[in-house]
């Protein structure tokens, strides 16, 4: 009998039955009135969910495409941009902005920490920036930025667009564009929405849309807002083929979020379980890379004890039934990254923690089983 293996990487995340069922529906033409209605409802619902007063783009693509789309529609060659990087994926903006011909300044944190808001503010005072990027959660480090605090500070710099990479945050970490002064936010379907990879969602508020209008013609094609606005306003119109079944899957994900009580309730669930998971992992003598004050609720980056070989650990973990991700950058081979976002439940988490315990025992780093599970269950019952 083939052993079931749970995918607990930082994305793609586990997909529940009701979302999988939408993926398996008989295909419809993208001009079918039934699909057009569903697509428009999804676009509008996502706009309302994030409190966006501009345009919401739901198109076939990836999170990296969202990064490029945000930059392409907000800057022209020679503009200055500030990149606030908390890890590997924050650094990806550097390449995207460089090939665009932008003047790039970068302010970085030590991995596991975040850049202090005062330091960001001081940098913004040095010159005029067209935009600033911040990753809400960087999966390479497992840290979460204080988006609300940064957004409040950004009110003193109205000419600088505040761009938030929400790929591993949106629909788990709490986000609200109006409340947090976010101008552009983007994410992918495969993370906290709990859908298969393939859809990119980008929210651009009225201020960001005004910036796009001021730019006039831009050299990009597929990611130009102007190519997509007619479709987002009326999905009966055509520019490029939509991911039909993924639209339905995202629609079901939105229904699940609303049934849970909305984004705040979903964040509270993620927060409660994430902190319990992190305490459970620490009860095994493991260390979390991110400082306690800025740990994400969507994943935990876990440092190995001395003497544990990365490939041996993760191979054994797979044999026990869980697939996790390895470390990146300077932490490659030194840690594993465990995703815990989306629509996973208590029973899933108990199974994951039990599997981590069994794996540690097999590699000779744990004598007693049950500690992590007990710690987790105790914490979530508080």
PEJO-V173929 format. One record per backbone hydrogen bond with DSSP energy under -1.0 kcal/mol. NH is the residue of the N-H (numbers start at 0). CO is the residue of the C=O. E is the energy in kcal/mol with one decimal. If there is no record, write none. Layout:
((NH CO E) (NH CO E))
This chain:
((5 320 -2.7) (7 322 -2.8) (12 189 -1.6) (19 15 -2.4) (20 16 -2.5) (21 17 -1.0) (22 18 -1.6) (23 19 -1.4) (24 21 -1.1) (31 28 -1.9) (35 31 -2.7) (36 32 -2.0) (37 33 -1.9) (38 34 -3.1) (39 35 -2.3) (40 36 -2.2) (41 37 -2.1) (42 38 -2.4) (43 39 -2.5) (44 40 -2.7) (45 41 -2.5) (46 42 -1.8) (47 43 -2.2) (48 44 -2.5) (49 45 -1.6) (50 47 -1.3) (51 46 -2.5) (54 203 -2.5) (56 201 -3.3) (58 199 -2.4) (60 197 -1.9) (65 61 -1.5) (66 62 -1.9) (67 63 -2.1) (68 64 -2.7) (69 65 -2.3) (70 66 -1.8) (71 67 -2.9) (72 68 -1.7) (73 70 -1.5) (74 70 -1.3) (77 100 -2.0) (78 75 -2.4) (80 102 -2.7) (81 130 -2.2) (82 104 -2.8) (83 132 -2.6) (84 106 -2.1) (90 86 -1.9) (93 90 -1.6) (95 91 -1.7) (96 92 -2.7) (97 93 -2.3) (98 94 -2.4) (100 97 -1.6) (101 96 -2.1) (102 78 -3.1) (104 80 -2.4) (106 82 -2.6) (108 84 -1.6) (112 109 -2.4) (119 115 -1.7) (120 116 -2.7) (121 117 -2.1) (122 118 -1.9) (123 119 -2.3) (124 120 -1.2) (125 122 -1.4) (129 79 -3.1) (131 160 -2.8) (132 81 -2.3) (133 162 -2.1) (135 164 -2.6) (137 142 -1.6) (140 137 -1.3) (141 137 -2.7) (143 293 -2.7) (144 135 -2.8) (146 144 -1.8) (149 145 -2.5) (150 146 -2.7) (151 147 -2.0) (152 148 -1.9) (153 149 -2.2) (154 151 -1.1) (155 152 -1.7) (156 153 -2.1) (159 156 -1.9) (160 129 -2.3) (162 131 -3.1) (163 183 -3.2) (164 133 -2.6) (165 185 -2.1) (168 165 -2.0) (169 165 -2.5) (171 168 -1.8) (172 168 -2.0) (176 49 -2.3) (179 175 -2.6) (181 176 -1.7) (182 161 -2.0) (183 161 -1.9) (184 202 -2.3) (185 163 -1.4) (186 200 -2.4) (188 198 -2.3) (190 187 -1.1) (193 190 -1.7) (194 188 -2.1) (199 58 -3.2) (200 186 -2.2) (201 56 -2.5) (202 184 -3.5) (203 54 -2.8) (204 182 -2.8) (208 204 -2.4) (209 205 -2.0) (210 206 -1.7) (211 207 -1.9) (212 208 -2.0) (213 209 -1.9) (214 210 -1.2) (223 220 -1.5) (226 223 -1.4) (227 224 -1.3) (228 224 -2.3) (231 227 -2.7) (232 228 -2.3) (233 229 -1.8) (236 233 -2.5) (243 241 -1.6) (246 242 -2.1) (247 243 -1.6) (248 244 -2.1) (249 245 -2.8) (250 246 -2.2) (251 247 -2.1) (252 248 -2.1) (253 249 -2.5) (254 250 -1.8) (255 251 -2.3) (256 252 -2.3) (257 253 -2.5) (258 254 -2.5) (259 255 -1.6) (261 256 -2.5) (265 261 -2.1) (266 262 -2.4) (267 263 -2.4) (268 264 -2.0) (269 265 -2.4) (270 266 -3.1) (271 267 -2.4) (272 268 -2.4) (273 269 -2.9) (274 270 -2.3) (275 271 -1.6) (276 272 -2.8) (277 273 -2.7) (278 274 -2.0) (279 275 -2.2) (280 276 -2.5) (281 277 -2.0) (282 278 -1.7) (283 280 -1.1) (284 281 -2.0) (285 280 -1.5) (288 300 -2.9) (290 111 -2.8) (293 290 -1.8) (295 141 -2.4) (299 337 -2.4) (301 335 -3.2) (302 286 -3.1) (303 333 -2.4) (307 304 -1.6) (312 308 -2.7) (313 309 -2.8) (314 310 -2.2) (315 311 -2.2) (316 312 -2.6) (317 313 -1.9) (318 314 -1.9) (319 315 -1.8) (321 316 -2.5) (322 5 -2.8) (324 336 -2.4) (326 334 -1.2) (330 327 -2.1) (331 328 -1.7) (333 330 -2.2) (335 301 -2.3) (336 324 -3.5) (337 299 -2.9) (338 7 -2.8) (339 297 -3.0) (348 344 -2.0) (349 345 -2.6) (350 346 -1.9) (351 347 -2.2) (352 348 -2.8) (353 349 -2.3) (354 350 -2.0) (355 351 -2.3) (356 352 -2.2) (357 353 -2.4) (358 354 -2.3) (359 355 -2.5) (360 356 -2.3) (361 357 -2.1) (362 358 -1.7) (363 360 -1.3) (364 359 -3.2) (373 369 -2.4) (374 370 -2.5) (375 371 -2.7) (376 372 -2.6) (377 373 -2.1) (378 374 -2.4) (379 375 -2.4) (381 378 -1.1))
